Amino acid sequence: MIRGGTFRVFGVEELKLVSPRGLSIPVEENPYLRIRLRCLSPRYMRVFWQGSEGKPILSPRVIQTPFDKKHFHTYWIPLAKPPEQKGKVERVGLFFGGRPGWVEIDSLAVCPFSLKEYMRDQWQEFCLPRPLNPATINFLQSPWLFNKPFASWLNIIAALIIILGAIFYFTAGDKKKIKIVSSIGFTMLVLWIIYDIRETYSQYQMVEEVYRSYVRPPPGEKTFPALGDFYGFIDLCREKIPQDSQYHFYPYPDWPYDCRIHYFLYPRRITSATWVNVIEGDDIPYHVVYRNPGVRHDAASGRLRRGDSYISRPGRIVGLFDEDSFIFLEDR
Amino acid sequence: MTPLTLLKILAAYLVPTLMGLVLLSWLERGRQKLGGLEKAALAFALGIGIVSFYLFYVGLLGIRFSFPVVTAVFWPFLIGGVYMAVRGGSGRILRFSRPRILSRKGAPSVVLVVVLAALLLWKFSCACFIALSVPTYFDDSVSFWNHKAKVYYEQRGIVREAEHPDFFGGPHPYYPNGIPLFKCWVAVWAGEWREQPVNLVNPVFWLCLGALFYSGLRRHASALVSFAAAYMLLSVPLLAFHAGFAYMDLAVGFYFLGGVVYLYRWIGEGDRFSLIISALLLGVGLSVKEEMVPLFWASAVPVMVLRLFTSKLKPGRLIGTAALFLCLAVGPNLPWFIAKVYYGLQFSLGPEYIRFQFHPGFIGPLAYSFFDSGNYNIAWTLFFAALLASLRLAAGRPLKYLLMIILLALAVTLGAFIFTPLFAFLANGMTFNRSMLAILPALLFYSVLAYSGLAGEAARADAGGRER
């Protein structure tokens, strides 16, 4: 599927994309595959190429794509290794494994290595904002630089300095030892600050995103990362459902955030597939439908219908957010 | 938000701090044992404990959380504070000394301090901006911390009927109540449930953590080193991130660090006051999050007992000291533990996680989390290096007790993820990283002491050599 200038493909399990034959790129030119993509589920990617004859050759590099639905990431993958390998690259293939989901490719090129472009891509990759999604509280991704997390580079440098420092420390005289410990301490602080400056930039990007999407959003687009128009819908529910009421909740299938609507609308009481907070025996007159095309208001009967069955008594829509999101109140 | 509401919210944070100050001043018995910054940080943390324990007892008795009932806890402290201030002057309650970070330092140090202070100020501003502008977002902050608090606030008390959907705060009744009850306290003061004031507790904890860390180190290292180390702790990326969002691993990190710092001070100086502070902080920590239970029983208590046995105290004194420590830490939590037993609430982990299951594949995810993720900067490399370098140094000093505490804390935390089905949360990089925040401040505290010890040892050896 082509959408907005990008090629989108959905893979349930493993996914393979192969170029047509006839690329005819000489191996001596040391060709690289430069690909810019984003994966909407955690994926790994491998690249293979094939000459005019023989089996496909798998590039040893395995790309682990970050769980980042928002930004495109650029990778340079060496295809053939001259002089061990000879001939021509006739076709190139991509292999995706991991979780099912969309893969979106913005650009793809087989080209000779260009230091200038490579450095530009690396810098752009390094400066990408950190994805903010419900998992971010558990795990912060490090920015990447030269195909490795920036944190890894700094840890390697720190470890090397400490090892060197330890060698000097144990062979030095007492007077020098103080200097060595202070120098190591100062160097560690400098490394720490280097990472922290990049982290400070991430914090700035996050604040900017929050400001843009939630604090001062364009009219009608009040949102927050990963939850889309949820907060606008919550405002409507607060307006239309009295505080002492109870409601049924029908989210779109597999929506994992029931706890949020439960929390934000409390003391209104919820009953849904995953959360039940209603007082047994009390009336539940409201039905809250959020981005669920499976629940429809049947104008003829005045009731809500899911598939072939009615799920409410007759009533009316008291709050319409959009076609798939609304608040329904049963007649009493 | 009206100016009056702002004042009320300010009072919601200041009143517990004042109660904590009065408690600490009373414990000091007229002798200044804590610095101003240190005392303010401890006062806030202990004040939260006073408020939340009080509300829990009141709630258990079925008393409604009306404003007069909720604020009644303040009056004895106010009277005590006024009495102390009249007798000993306001300086007895809180006295700040001039910061010495920049005294007699050259231009490079001034530049360094200014850079670090600017970075910290930025982080604090970001945390406050997030806490004050966005709705509660992440799962546990919604379904554990704020939901419980909102239920307590809306119900104006603790629902004790097991069949009621709001029983002990709703969906997770077994979870500790310290923070939700403090958030309920803030909402009662504000007069309504608002996201911003209740979530402000995280940036405040972050500040207090820095103040405690700095003050704890200041006894063993120069002001500049302590400040730089405090900056490093506060800028641990995952910790700084948590400062803006309503998760409570940062608070556990604070209470565990506090417990460890004062326990270590008691071990080194034999000062009963420090032992009491340690016990109180660990006790409040037990009411904050379940993770504190294993840290307390498997790390702090064994080392405290070991220290007692090696200190050659008379049996009566030994038992008395141990009893004091345990009573202060566990005593305030007893009603909660009894309520858990009475209502059949789950203790600690769910039964599906309490079984031995060794996962030999732990090294990969562990190494990735420690060294390749963006969670900890280079903190783990520094810690492991400090650990290796200081084994000999620690052996003959009180530092060995600190080493034991952190090794036990590390063992109990890592062990849970390596030897039980909790491994899933290490493999997917989720809960594991947050659990590390509980012990990371204490680990960094040890690391800085170790490096300072190595430099100090070299300095002493050098001075000894010159004398000879």
Boltz contact constraints between the chains, C-beta under 6 A:
constraints:
  - contact:
      token1: [A, 134]
      token2: [B, 139]
      max_distance: 6.0
  - contact:
      token1: [A, 137]
      token2: [B, 138]
      max_distance: 6.0
  - contact:
      token1: [A, 137]
      token2: [B, 245]
      max_distance: 6.0
  - contact:
      token1: [A, 137]
      token2: [B, 247]
      max_distance: 6.0
  - contact:
      token1: [A, 138]
      token2: [B, 430]
      max_distance: 6.0
  - contact:
      token1: [A, 138]
      token2: [B, 433]
      max_distance: 6.0
  - contact:
      token1: [A, 138]
      token2: [B, 434]
      max_distance: 6.0
  - contact:
      token1: [A, 139]
      token2: [B, 429]
      max_distance: 6.0
  - contact:
      token1: [A, 139]
      token2: [B, 433]
      max_distance: 6.0
  - contact:
      token1: [A, 140]
      token2: [B, 237]
      max_distance: 6.0
  - contact:
      token1: [A, 140]
      token2: [B, 238]
      max_distance: 6.0
  - contact:
      token1: [A, 140]
      token2: [B, 374]
      max_distance: 6.0
  - contact:
      token1: [A, 140]
      token2: [B, 375]
      max_distance: 6.0
  - contact:
      token1: [A, 141]
      token2: [B, 374]
      max_distance: 6.0
  - contact:
      token1: [A, 142]
      token2: [B, 373]
      max_distance: 6.0
  - contact:
      token1: [A, 142]
      token2: [B, 374]
      max_distance: 6.0
  - contact:
      token1: [A, 149]
      token2: [B, 372]
      max_distance: 6.0
  - contact:
      token1: [A, 151]
      token2: [B, 374]
      max_distance: 6.0
  - contact:
      token1: [A, 152]
      token2: [B, 372]
      max_distance: 6.0
  - contact:
      token1: [A, 154]
      token2: [B, 378]
      max_distance: 6.0
  - contact:
      token1: [A, 155]
      token2: [B, 371]
      max_distance: 6.0
  - contact:
      token1: [A, 155]
      token2: [B, 378]
      max_distance: 6.0
  - contact:
      token1: [A, 155]
      token2: [B, 381]
      max_distance: 6.0
  - contact:
      token1: [A, 158]
      token2: [B, 378]
      max_distance: 6.0
  - contact:
      token1: [A, 158]
      token2: [B, 381]
      max_distance: 6.0
  - contact:
      token1: [A, 159]
      token2: [B, 381]
      max_distance: 6.0
  - contact:
      token1: [A, 162]
      token2: [B, 385]
      max_distance: 6.0
  - contact:
      token1: [A, 174]
      token2: [B, 458]
      max_distance: 6.0
  - contact:
      token1: [A, 174]
      token2: [B, 461]
      max_distance: 6.0
  - contact:
      token1: [A, 174]
      token2: [B, 462]
      max_distance: 6.0
  - contact:
      token1: [A, 174]
      token2: [B, 465]
      max_distance: 6.0
  - contact:
      token1: [A, 175]
      token2: [B, 462]
      max_distance: 6.0
  - contact:
      token1: [A, 177]
      token2: [B, 458]
      max_distance: 6.0
  - contact:
      token1: [A, 178]
      token2: [B, 455]
      max_distance: 6.0
  - contact:
      token1: [A, 178]
      token2: [B, 458]
      max_distance: 6.0
  - contact:
      token1: [A, 178]
      token2: [B, 459]
      max_distance: 6.0
  - contact:
      token1: [A, 181]
      token2: [B, 454]
      max_distance: 6.0
  - contact:
      token1: [A, 181]
      token2: [B, 455]
      max_distance: 6.0
  - contact:
      token1: [A, 185]
      token2: [B, 451]
      max_distance: 6.0
  - contact:
      token1: [A, 188]
      token2: [B, 382]
      max_distance: 6.0
  - contact:
      token1: [A, 189]
      token2: [B, 228]
      max_distance: 6.0
  - contact:
      token1: [A, 191]
      token2: [B, 378]
      max_distance: 6.0
  - contact:
      token1: [A, 192]
      token2: [B, 232]
      max_distance: 6.0
  - contact:
      token1: [A, 192]
      token2: [B, 377]
      max_distance: 6.0
  - contact:
      token1: [A, 195]
      token2: [B, 377]
      max_distance: 6.0
  - contact:
      token1: [A, 196]
      token2: [B, 235]
      max_distance: 6.0
  - contact:
      token1: [A, 199]
      token2: [B, 237]
      max_distance: 6.0
  - contact:
      token1: [A, 200]
      token2: [B, 122]
      max_distance: 6.0
  - contact:
      token1: [A, 203]
      token2: [B, 126]
      max_distance: 6.0
  - contact:
      token1: [A, 207]
      token2: [B, 126]
      max_distance: 6.0
  - contact:
      token1: [A, 207]
      token2: [B, 129]
      max_distance: 6.0
  - contact:
      token1: [A, 210]
      token2: [B, 134]
      max_distance: 6.0
  - contact:
      token1: [A, 214]
      token2: [B, 134]
      max_distance: 6.0
  - contact:
      token1: [A, 215]
      token2: [B, 133]
      max_distance: 6.0
  - contact:
      token1: [A, 259]
      token2: [B, 142]
      max_distance: 6.0
  - contact:
      token1: [A, 259]
      token2: [B, 143]
      max_distance: 6.0
  - contact:
      token1: [A, 260]
      token2: [B, 142]
      max_distance: 6.0
  - contact:
      token1: [A, 263]
      token2: [B, 142]
      max_distance: 6.0
  - contact:
      token1: [A, 263]
      token2: [B, 147]
      max_distance: 6.0
  - contact:
      token1: [A, 266]
      token2: [B, 150]
      max_distance: 6.0
  - contact:
      token1: [A, 267]
      token2: [B, 154]
      max_distance: 6.0
  - contact:
      token1: [A, 277]
      token2: [B, 165]
      max_distance: 6.0
